[in-house]
Every structure is written in C-alpha cells, then in structure tokens.
Amino acid sequence: MSDPLLRELDHYVVLEPGGEETILTAVATRAWLARHLAALPELPADLADLRDHDARAERLLETACELELEPGLAIQWFAVRLEPPPSV
C-alpha cells in the first residue's frame, strides 16, 4: 500500500478461501495474519528476519494484500474506510 492514507485506516476486509468476506479492525487483522503466519511450515524469506509474528503481520499490512498459504491457496486483505450512515 503506497498511499499513506490507507495505512491510517482502521478496518480491513479479509478473505479466506471458501469463506465469506469479513470486516475486521486493524488490531484484529494483525492478529488474524499472525495466526496464519504461525501456521505456515516455512515463513516467506522477506519476513523471516523479523522478531515475531506480530511484527511480520505488521509488515504484511504495510506492504502486501495477499499471503500464499500453500500453492494455489491464499488469503487476502484490503483496507477499507467505514463511514457512518448519513444523519436523517
């Protein structure tokens, strides 16, 4: 995500294979990514040097929108802006 405004967003749509779209807070999205990273048999090379799964999840939020869990099977996340409904 190159636009700095996107990094300020507080919500993400997350997609898992065979699942429905889910909207999570930024904190919950980092935890969701950390759980998936912990389950990987081998970390992606660009994340392996980071200290823990939380730091790796943060790096993914800042630099990517997809993580391949196994060949042909990936999870995705996209920053979204939630706006309150207009006042009546």
Contacts in CASP RR format, 6 or more apart in sequence:
PFRMAT RR
TARGET T0000
AUTHOR 0000-0000-0000
METHOD contacts of the structure
MODEL  1
MSDPLLRELDHYVVLEPGGEETILTAVATRAWLARHLAALPELPADLADL
RDHDARAERLLETACELELEPGLAIQWFAVRLEPPPSV
1 7 0 8 1.000
1 61 0 8 1.000
1 62 0 8 1.000
1 63 0 8 1.000
1 65 0 8 1.000
1 79 0 8 1.000
6 79 0 8 1.000
7 61 0 8 1.000
7 62 0 8 1.000
7 79 0 8 1.000
9 26 0 8 1.000
9 79 0 8 1.000
9 80 0 8 1.000
9 81 0 8 1.000
10 25 0 8 1.000
10 26 0 8 1.000
10 82 0 8 1.000
11 23 0 8 1.000
11 24 0 8 1.000
11 25 0 8 1.000
11 26 0 8 1.000
11 79 0 8 1.000
11 80 0 8 1.000
11 81 0 8 1.000
11 82 0 8 1.000
12 23 0 8 1.000
12 24 0 8 1.000
12 25 0 8 1.000
12 26 0 8 1.000
12 29 0 8 1.000
12 61 0 8 1.000
12 77 0 8 1.000
12 78 0 8 1.000
12 79 0 8 1.000
12 80 0 8 1.000
13 21 0 8 1.000
13 22 0 8 1.000
13 23 0 8 1.000
13 77 0 8 1.000
13 78 0 8 1.000
13 80 0 8 1.000
14 21 0 8 1.000
14 22 0 8 1.000
14 23 0 8 1.000
14 24 0 8 1.000
14 29 0 8 1.000
14 32 0 8 1.000
14 75 0 8 1.000
14 76 0 8 1.000
14 77 0 8 1.000
15 21 0 8 1.000
15 22 0 8 1.000
15 75 0 8 1.000
15 76 0 8 1.000
15 77 0 8 1.000
16 22 0 8 1.000
16 75 0 8 1.000
17 73 0 8 1.000
17 74 0 8 1.000
17 75 0 8 1.000
23 80 0 8 1.000
23 82 0 8 1.000
24 32 0 8 1.000
26 61 0 8 1.000
29 57 0 8 1.000
29 61 0 8 1.000
29 77 0 8 1.000
30 54 0 8 1.000
30 57 0 8 1.000
30 58 0 8 1.000
30 61 0 8 1.000
31 57 0 8 1.000
32 77 0 8 1.000
33 53 0 8 1.000
33 56 0 8 1.000
33 57 0 8 1.000
33 60 0 8 1.000
33 61 0 8 1.000
33 67 0 8 1.000
33 77 0 8 1.000
34 53 0 8 1.000
34 54 0 8 1.000
34 56 0 8 1.000
34 57 0 8 1.000
35 53 0 8 1.000
36 67 0 8 1.000
36 69 0 8 1.000
36 75 0 8 1.000
37 43 0 8 1.000
37 47 0 8 1.000
37 53 0 8 1.000
37 56 0 8 1.000
37 57 0 8 1.000
37 60 0 8 1.000
37 67 0 8 1.000
38 53 0 8 1.000
39 69 0 8 1.000
40 69 0 8 1.000
43 56 0 8 1.000
44 67 0 8 1.000
46 59 0 8 1.000
47 56 0 8 1.000
47 59 0 8 1.000
47 60 0 8 1.000
50 56 0 8 1.000
50 59 0 8 1.000
60 67 0 8 1.000
61 77 0 8 1.000
65 76 0 8 1.000
65 77 0 8 1.000
65 78 0 8 1.000
66 74 0 8 1.000
66 75 0 8 1.000
66 76 0 8 1.000
66 77 0 8 1.000
67 74 0 8 1.000
67 75 0 8 1.000
67 76 0 8 1.000
68 74 0 8 1.000
69 75 0 8 1.000
END
